[in-house]
Amino acid sequence: MPNSFSKNGEEFKEPHFYPNHIGIVQMFQWPFDFIARECEEYLGPQGFGGVQVSPIFENRIIDGRPWYELYQPISYKIKTRLGNETQFRNMIKRCNKAGVRVYVDVILNHMARSGKGILKGTAGSLAMPQILYYPAVPYSPSDFHAPCNILNWNEKTQMRKCRLLDLPDLNQAKPNVRNKLVQMLNNLINMGVAGFRVDASSFMNPDDLQVIFSRLNNLPIEYDFRENAKPFIYQEAHHWKSEYTSLGRVIEFNFEEVISKIMRGGIILRNLDNFLDDFNLIQNHNAVVDIDNHDSQRTFNYLSYKDPIPFRMGIAFEFALPYGIPKMISSFAFDSYDESPPSDINQNIIDPAPRTDGNCQVNWNCEHRYYSVREMLRFARSVEMEPVKKFFSNDYGQFGFCRGNKGFIAFNPSSKDMEIEMNVCVPPGTYCDIISGSYEAENCNKFRQDAECLGNIITVNENRKAIIKIPANDSKKFVAFYA
């Protein structure tokens, strides 16, 4: 084990958020210029901690320009439909200046697969996947595992040495591969990137990844990183999660499935004391959690923008629960799996151009701009570091809990009206339900000011109890307020 790598990889688990910032937004398929503007105009001022950028390196051009072409690299040149290196560097500077960290979705597992003959990439580079030749890197046949197909997705050797979806599988044990990957990642670190979402981690040997990560540079102090800080690493590891938590954090995909079932009424949440054990979740300090991502939107029947009420409930629960680092997606509407992001006739990605009412244009969803998300971000920042207290649940699946003595949230995923007197922990007084207020704000296109209440007033008595009402046919289905 390299000396620079601690036993548990703790140095790679810190997201390096600016003070009083929280959460990551996956800006799925957003071009660099538009992310930079969004950092300045919305993400930074609202207190989001960071943005996850879609893969940035030259990729294979596929007919119809499906979203997944970004996941088929040709070289490590920064030039795709998202922008070029100059635009990327500019985005990093502007986002950091706005108080928003930048994390890049990186592909270390594979290169682009075969198309028709010689492939041409988005930066003009050529490649011949049939003979494993990528001269713009360069990679040659000796840098790849021997071709084989994954027949058993629970067998480690096949998973880590065979091809994921027929994508040529890099051998990270080879010196040239390690050197190229380390050089690529260090170049991004030197530009001011705060960390990486590592695609397809469970398809790579964790020992090889450890060697690669141990050679990464410290983050540059000119971007307000502390001295000797290491990049934040969070990994896509569906299999054998415990083998990757010593390398950084792991995206906890079980969380997506569990919350989807809870918010649709398929599971009754009985308590939070045994939440991790009951649902086979990894420990808090190892986890990054989300409700959906670009894969699960298309592959699984989990929550997404297409199921708006439970989806908003799920995001609220994610930000209200002190578990892992919360992440959410900001995506685009689609009808088919392959669908390209909103584009013009020349295949240029169209500006989401968020309006003053919080909505985006031309089929961009902009989930991060939902008014309820904005209010839950305020809630999370206000109750940060406070423990869960006074958890309540009943046989209908209705539940609620306090965050210390600073905040309270309750959910009604059921088909039965909820009207219960509950201990809400906050001091006696009147409070504004930020959730009913967020919907009112959306209806009248008006952001709430700090001292203004657009929602229902909740009265807390001298015993710190309040009557919580959430009708079954409510368009919101949850209530939240904080001191």
N, C-alpha and C positions, 0 to 999 in steps of 0.2 A: 504494500500500500504506500503510495507517495506520501512523503512527510507533510506536504502542504494540504493534505486532505484529512479532516477530522473523522473520528469514528462514525459519527452520525450525519456527517455532511451538513451540520447546522449552519455553516457559513454561507451555504447556498439557498437557505430557506427564508431569508429576509427580503421582502419586496422593495425596500428602500423608499417607501412612500414619504412624501413631505408631511410635516405635522398637520394633524386634523384632516387628513385625506384618507380615503378608504375605498377598497374595491377596484376591480379591473373590468374594463369594457373590451370585449373582443370586437374590434371594428372590422367585421368580416367583409372582405373585398373592398374596403374603402381605400381610395387612392391617397397618397401621402399628402398632397396639398390640402385635401378636404379634412384629413385628420388634424393637420396643423391648425387649421382654422377652428375646428371644433374644440381642440384643446384650449384655445384662447377664449373662445366665445361662450363655451358651456362647461366642458369637463373640469377645467381648472377652477372656475368660479363656483361650481357646485360641489367641489370637494372630492371628485373621483381621484383615485390614487394612481391609476395607470391605464394604458391602452395596449392591447395585444394586436399587433399588425399581422396581416396575412403574409404568407411566404413572399419574400422580396427578390429572390434570385431568378435569373433568366430561366424561363421554362419553355417546354415544348408547346408549340401552337397547335391546338386541336380544333377541328372543324366545329363551328357553333360556339366556340369559346366557353365551354362549361367551366364552372367554378373550380373544379378539381385540377385544371391544367396547371394551376399555381403549385400543386403538390408533385409536379414532375419536372425536376430541375435538369437543365442542360449544362449550366456552368454556375459559378459563384459571382457573376457580374450582376450588379443591381440595375436591372432594367426589365420591367414588365409593364402590364397595363396599369399597374398602380403608380408607376413613375420611374424616374431614374435616380442615380446616386446623389446628384445635386439636390433634388427634391427631397430625397430621404434624409440627407444630412440637415437640410433646412427644417424639416418636420421635427427631428430630434431636438434641435436647438429651441424651436418655438414651444414644443410641448414641455420640455424641462423648465423653460422660463415661466410657463404658465402653471407650474407645480404638478405636472402630470408625467409620470415615468413611462418609458417605452419598452415593450417586450416584443421580441420577434418570434414568430412561429417558424422554427427551423427544421429542415429535413436532413437528418444525418443517416438515415437507414438505407436510402436508395437513390437511384437516378431515374430519368424518364424511360419509359418502356418503348417498344418498337411501334412505329407508325408505318408509313409507306416509304420504304427506302431510307434515304438520308433525312434526318430531322433537322429542321431549322428552328432556332430558338428566338425568343423575343428581342434579343440583342444582336441577332444575326449570326450567332455561332452555329456550327454544324455538329452533328453527333450521329453515330451509327450504333444504336443499341443492340442490333443483332450480333455484332462482334464486340460488344462492350467497349466501345471506343468513344470517349468524350474528350477531344483534344483541347477544349477551352479550359479544362480544369488544371492539368490533364489527368484522366483516369484511363486505364487500359485493362484487359482481361485479368491480369494478375491482382487487381485491386478488388475483385468481386468474389463472392462465394460461387461455387459451381452451381449452375442452374438446377433448381428442383422446385417442386410445388408443395405447398402446405396442405397435407391431407388430414392431419390431426392437429387441431388448434389448441390442444391441451398438452402437446408434446414439445418440450423446450427446444430441443435440437432443431426440429423442423421450423419452429417459429423464428428462431434466431439465425438460421443459416439458409432458409429457403425464401422464395419470393412472395412478398405480399402483393396480391393482385397482379402477378407477373411483372412486377417492377424489379429491375436488376438490383440485386442485394449487395450493398457494399460490405466489405470485410473490414470491420473497424479494428481488427487485430493487426492489420498490415501497416507498417510504418508510413507509407505514402498516404494512405487514407487518413490515419491519425493526424499527420502533419497538415494535410489540406483542411481537415475539419477544424483543427485548432487555429490555424491561420485565419480561416473564414470567421470563426466566432470572435477571435481577438480583434479582428478588424472592426467588427460591429461594436465591441466593447469600447474600443478607442474612439469611436464616433460619438459615444454617449448613451448607447443602449444600456438599459438597466438589467436585462436578463432575457431568458428564452423559455418559450413553450416548446418542448422537445417532442416532435411528432413521432408516433410509432415506437416509443421507447421499449415496450415489451417485446419488440421484434429484434432487439439488439442485446448483446451480452452485457450485463451490468458491470462486469469487470473491465470491459473495454471502455464503457462510458466513463467509469471512474478515472481511468488513465487520461482520457481526453479532458474531462472537467478539471482535473488536478493541474493541468497546464494552462488554464485560462488566466488572463491578466486580472489584476485588481481594477475596479471601476475608477474612472478618472475623477480626481477631486475637484476639477474645474466645473463639474456638473453637480456640485453639492453632495457628492457621495463621501461618506466618512473614509478616513485613511484605512487602507488594507481591506476594503470591502470587496466581496466577491459577487459576481452576478447572481441574480435570482434565477433559480432553475425549477420549473415545474413540468412534469412529464406526463405524456399520454400513455398510461400503463393500465390496460384492462386486465392483464394477467400478472400473477405473482407480484402484487403491489409491494409486499414487504421487502422484496429484493431491490427495490428502487428507492425506498425512503431514506437510505443512507447516502443517496446522491443528491438529494434536494427534496422538494415536495412532489406529491403525486396528485393528479386530478382524480377526485373520488367520484367515479361514475355511479356507484351504488346510490349516492345521494340523489342523483337525478331520478332514478327509478322509484326510490322510496317516496320522495316528495310528490312526484307525479301521482302516485297511488293515494297518498294522504289527501291531497287537495281535490282529488276526484271522488273521494269518499270510499275508496277501495280498501283502505287501512285506517283503523282507529288508532291515533297516537295516544297511548296510555300514560306515558311519562317521558321525561327527558333525562332522568337519572341514569338509565341504561341505554340511552339512545344509540351510542356507538356499538355496543355489544349486540343489541337487539337487531340491528340492521347491517352488521358486519362492516362497519366503517373504520377507517384508519384513524389514528390519533390526531387530535386538533393541530398540533404543530407540524404535522406532515401533510396536511390536506389543503388543496384548492378545490372549491366547490362551485358548481353552477347548476342552473335549472335546465338549460339546453345549450347545445353548441351546434356548429355547422353540420356535424355528422348525425347527431341524434335527432335534429330537426327533420332529417330526410330518411333515417333508417329505423328509428324506434317510435313507438306511439307514446312518447313522453310529452310533457308540457312544451308548448311553443306559442308564438303569436297567434297561431290558428285556433287556440283554445283560450281566449283572452282572459276570462275571469279566473279560472284556476291558475293560469300562467302568472298573472299579477300577484295572486296569493302566494305562489311559490317563491317569487322574487322577494316578496315582503318577508316571508319566513327565513329565507336565506340571509337577508341583511339583518334580521332581528336576532338570529341565533348566533351566539359567540362560538362559532365552529369554523375552523379553517380560514382561508382567505376567499371572500366572495368574488365571484366573477360572473359576468352576464354577457350576452351577445347583443350586438346591434347589427341587424341583418337586413335582407331584402325578401320580398314576397316571391313565392315560387309555386308552380303547379306541377313541375316534373323534377325528378332527381338531378338531371344534368343542367338545369337552367342556369344561364349566364346571369351575372349581376346586371342591373339596368344599364343598357348600352345604346348608343346611337347607331346609325346605319354604317358608320365606319368602325364599329366595334370598340369605340372609346367609352369607358365607363362614365355614366352621367352623374353629375354633381347631385348629392342628396339634397343640398340647399335647404336646410331646416328653416321653417318659417317661425314667426313670432308666436304662433299657437302651439309650438312644440312638435308639430308634425313635419315629416319630410316628404319629398316629392318623388314622383315617377317610381312607385313600387318599393321605395326604401322604407323599412319599418321603423328604424330609429327607436328601438325599444328603450334605449338608455334615456330618451327624452320623455317617456311617459311621466305624467305628473305624479303618479303614485310612486314611481321609482325615485323621482327627485325628493319626495317627502320622506321615503324610507331611508334615503341616504342621510338626510338630516337627522332622522331618528337614530340611525346607527352611529353617527358621529357624536350624538348627544349622550348615548348610553354606553359608549365604548369603555371597556374594562369592567363594566358592571356585571355581576353574576345573574344567572337565571334564578328567579324566586317564585314561589306560590303558583306552581304549575297546576292548571285545572283541566280536567278532561271528563267527558261523560260518554254514555253509550251511543249517542248520536254521532260522535266524531267531532263535536264542538270542543274547542280547547283555547286556552290562553295562558299567558305567563307574564311576569314582571321582569324587567332588567334592573336589578337593584331597587332603589327607591326613586329612580329617575324616569322610567318608562314602562308602558304596558301595551300589549298587543293581544288580540283575540281573533279567532277564525271560526267560520261556520261553513265547512265544506258540505254539510248535510242538506237534506230536503225538508228540514223542520226549522220553524222559527226559533231563534235564540233570544231569550230574555232572562238573564241571570244576574243576581247580585253577586259580585265578586270582589275579593281583596285585590286592589289594583296597585297597592304599595306606595303610590306617589302621595305627597302631602295633601291635606284637605284643600279644596278649592274647585275652581272651574277650569276645564281643559278643552282644548280644541281637537276634535277627531280629524287628524290630518288626511285620512283616507277619503271620507266623504267630501272633505274640502278639496282634495285633489281632483275628484271627478267633477265637482262643481266648477273648479278652475278650468278644466278641459272644456266643459260645456260653454263657458263664457270667455274662453281664450285669455285667461288672466292668471298670471303667476301670483301666488300668495306672498305678501311681504311678511317680514319676521313677526310683527306685532298684530297681524291680521288673521282672522279666522273665517274661512269660507265654508266650513263644515259644521257638523253637529256639535253642540256644547255638551260636555259630560261633567256632571257634578259629583265630586268625591266628598263623602261625609267625614266626620271626625274620626271614624274608625278605619279610614282609608278604603272604604268600600264604595262601589258605584254599580249602577244597573247598566249592564251591557246588552244592547239590543242589536241583533243582526238578523233581519228577516230572511227567510229562505230564498225569496225571490229578489233579494237585493242584488243590484248590479255590481256591488263591491265585495261583499261577503267577508270583509274583515275590518277591524277597527284598530287604530293605534293613536297613542298620544304620549307626550313626555313633558317633564317639568322644565 
